[in-house]
Amino acid sequence: MGLNPKRFLSVKHFTSWLGLCPGQKVTDGKVKSSQTRTVVNRAANAFRMAAFSLTPSRSALGAFYRRLRSRLGAPKAITATAHKLARLFYQIWTTAGRYSDPGMDYYEQKYQDLILKNLQKKAQAFGLQLVPKSQDKEEASFYQTLSTYSIYGCYEVQQQQLANQFLKC
């Protein structure tokens, strides 16, 4: 890589040079493959090893890797995490800045907020509304089996059938 970050015009050029970007094999408007291209690059191997070492880490990057590994499998998760590490490295390299890890709890909270936002969009598409669970003492014991948010609307949900004595459509 050298010491001069100006060799790469942007972070996209840098990650492409490392071979950590998705491929662009398109023929007649159809995507044939988005597999990363094979590149013999020691820096890319170092980023991949660093990504794999995040498996037991209690950091935000470790949580990112574990979430992707459960969904995509280890090889793709390692490449995606190495790509993220390369982007962070480039930012630090060009700006001479510092990296402070927000922690696994911050990442998990941010991810749960994203899930909740997507659930609200899906509920709105069906004409439903997400309502936070009430915290009344009488109802608290009754709603222990319900999740933090329940769906109420014209369609009765299986969980709502338990709560019909308190709530009605």
C-alpha positions as CSV (number, residue, x, y, z in Angstrom):
1,M,0.0,0.0,0.0
2,G,2.8,2.4,0.8
3,L,2.6,5.5,2.9
4,N,0.7,7.7,0.5
5,P,-3.1,7.4,0.8
6,K,-3.5,9.8,-2.2
7,R,-2.7,6.8,-4.4
8,F,-6.3,5.8,-4.1
9,L,-9.0,8.3,-5.2
10,S,-11.6,7.1,-2.7
11,V,-12.4,4.4,-0.2
12,K,-14.2,2.5,-3.0
13,H,-11.0,2.4,-5.1
14,F,-9.0,1.2,-2.1
15,T,-11.4,-1.7,-1.3
16,S,-11.6,-2.6,-4.9
17,W,-7.8,-2.8,-5.1
18,L,-7.9,-5.1,-2.1
19,G,-10.5,-7.3,-3.9
20,L,-13.0,-7.0,-1.1
21,C,-15.8,-5.5,-3.2
22,P,-18.6,-7.4,-4.8
23,G,-18.0,-8.3,-8.5
24,Q,-19.9,-6.8,-11.4
25,K,-20.4,-9.6,-13.9
26,V,-23.4,-8.4,-15.8
27,T,-24.5,-9.7,-19.2
28,D,-27.5,-8.4,-21.1
29,G,-28.8,-6.6,-18.0
30,K,-28.7,-9.8,-15.9
31,V,-26.3,-10.2,-12.9
32,K,-24.4,-13.4,-13.6
33,S,-22.1,-13.2,-10.5
34,S,-21.4,-10.8,-7.7
35,Q,-18.6,-12.9,-6.2
36,T,-15.5,-11.0,-5.2
37,R,-12.7,-11.3,-7.6
38,T,-9.6,-13.3,-6.7
39,V,-6.7,-11.0,-5.8
40,V,-3.3,-12.1,-4.5
41,N,-2.9,-9.3,-2.0
42,R,-1.2,-9.6,1.4
43,A,-3.1,-6.6,2.8
44,A,-6.5,-8.2,1.9
45,N,-5.3,-11.4,3.6
46,A,-4.4,-9.4,6.7
47,F,-7.9,-7.7,6.7
48,R,-9.5,-11.1,6.4
49,M,-7.5,-12.6,9.3
50,A,-8.4,-9.5,11.4
51,A,-12.0,-10.0,10.5
52,F,-11.9,-13.7,11.5
53,S,-10.2,-12.8,14.8
54,L,-13.3,-10.7,15.7
55,T,-15.4,-13.9,16.3
56,P,-15.1,-13.8,20.1
57,S,-14.8,-10.0,20.3
58,R,-17.3,-8.0,22.4
59,S,-17.0,-5.0,20.1
60,A,-19.4,-3.6,17.5
61,L,-17.4,-5.1,14.7
62,G,-17.5,-8.5,16.5
63,A,-21.3,-8.3,16.7
64,F,-21.5,-7.3,13.1
65,Y,-19.4,-10.3,12.1
66,R,-21.5,-12.8,14.2
67,R,-24.8,-11.4,12.8
68,L,-23.6,-11.8,9.2
69,R,-22.1,-15.2,9.9
70,S,-25.4,-16.5,11.2
71,R,-27.2,-15.2,8.1
72,L,-24.7,-15.6,5.3
73,G,-22.1,-18.2,6.5
74,A,-18.6,-17.7,7.6
75,P,-16.8,-17.0,4.2
76,K,-19.1,-14.2,3.2
77,A,-19.2,-12.8,6.7
78,I,-15.4,-12.7,6.8
79,T,-15.2,-10.9,3.4
80,A,-17.9,-8.4,4.4
81,T,-16.2,-7.7,7.8
82,A,-12.8,-7.3,6.1
83,H,-14.4,-4.8,3.7
84,K,-15.8,-2.9,6.7
85,L,-12.3,-3.0,8.4
86,A,-10.7,-1.8,5.2
87,R,-13.1,1.2,5.0
88,L,-12.4,2.1,8.6
89,F,-8.6,1.8,8.0
90,Y,-8.9,4.0,5.0
91,Q,-10.7,6.7,6.9
92,I,-8.1,6.6,9.7
93,W,-5.3,6.5,7.2
94,T,-6.4,9.5,5.2
95,T,-7.6,11.7,8.0
96,A,-5.0,10.6,10.6
97,G,-7.9,10.2,13.0
98,R,-8.6,7.8,15.8
99,Y,-11.1,5.0,16.0
100,S,-13.2,4.5,19.1
101,D,-15.3,1.4,19.3
102,P,-18.9,2.2,20.4
103,G,-19.2,-1.3,21.8
104,M,-21.4,-4.3,21.2
105,D,-24.4,-3.0,23.2
106,Y,-24.5,0.2,21.0
107,Y,-24.5,-1.9,17.8
108,E,-27.2,-4.3,19.1
109,Q,-29.4,-1.4,20.2
110,K,-29.0,0.2,16.8
111,Y,-29.8,-3.1,15.1
112,Q,-33.0,-3.6,17.2
113,D,-34.1,0.0,16.4
114,L,-33.7,-0.9,12.7
115,I,-35.8,-4.0,13.1
116,L,-38.5,-2.1,15.0
117,K,-38.6,0.5,12.3
118,N,-39.0,-2.2,9.6
119,L,-41.8,-3.9,11.6
120,Q,-43.6,-0.6,11.9
121,K,-43.4,-0.1,8.1
122,K,-44.7,-3.7,7.5
123,A,-47.6,-3.2,10.0
124,Q,-48.5,0.1,8.3
125,A,-48.6,-1.6,4.9
126,F,-51.2,-4.0,6.3
127,G,-53.2,-1.2,7.9
128,L,-52.0,-2.2,11.4
129,Q,-50.3,-0.2,14.1
130,L,-47.6,-1.2,16.6
131,V,-48.5,-0.2,20.1
132,P,-46.1,-0.4,23.1
133,K,-47.0,-2.8,25.8
134,S,-48.7,-1.0,28.8
135,Q,-47.0,-1.2,32.1
136,D,-50.1,-1.3,34.4
137,K,-49.7,-3.6,37.4
138,E,-52.9,-5.5,36.7
139,E,-52.1,-6.0,33.1
140,A,-48.4,-6.6,33.6
141,S,-48.8,-10.2,34.8
142,F,-51.3,-10.9,32.0
143,Y,-49.1,-9.5,29.3
144,Q,-45.9,-11.4,30.4
145,T,-46.3,-13.8,27.4
146,L,-46.7,-10.9,24.9
147,S,-43.6,-9.4,23.3
148,T,-42.5,-5.8,23.9
149,Y,-44.7,-4.7,21.0
150,S,-48.0,-6.2,19.9
151,I,-49.8,-5.7,16.7
152,Y,-53.4,-4.3,17.0
153,G,-55.7,-3.6,14.1
154,C,-58.7,-5.1,12.4
155,Y,-57.1,-8.5,12.1
156,E,-56.8,-10.4,15.3
157,V,-53.4,-11.8,16.1
158,Q,-53.0,-15.0,18.0
159,Q,-51.5,-13.1,20.9
160,Q,-54.3,-10.7,20.9
161,Q,-56.8,-13.4,21.4
162,L,-55.4,-13.8,24.9
163,A,-55.9,-10.2,25.6
164,N,-59.5,-9.8,24.3
165,Q,-60.9,-9.1,27.8
166,F,-58.7,-6.0,28.0
167,L,-58.5,-4.8,24.3
168,K,-61.0,-4.8,21.5
169,C,-60.6,-4.0,17.8
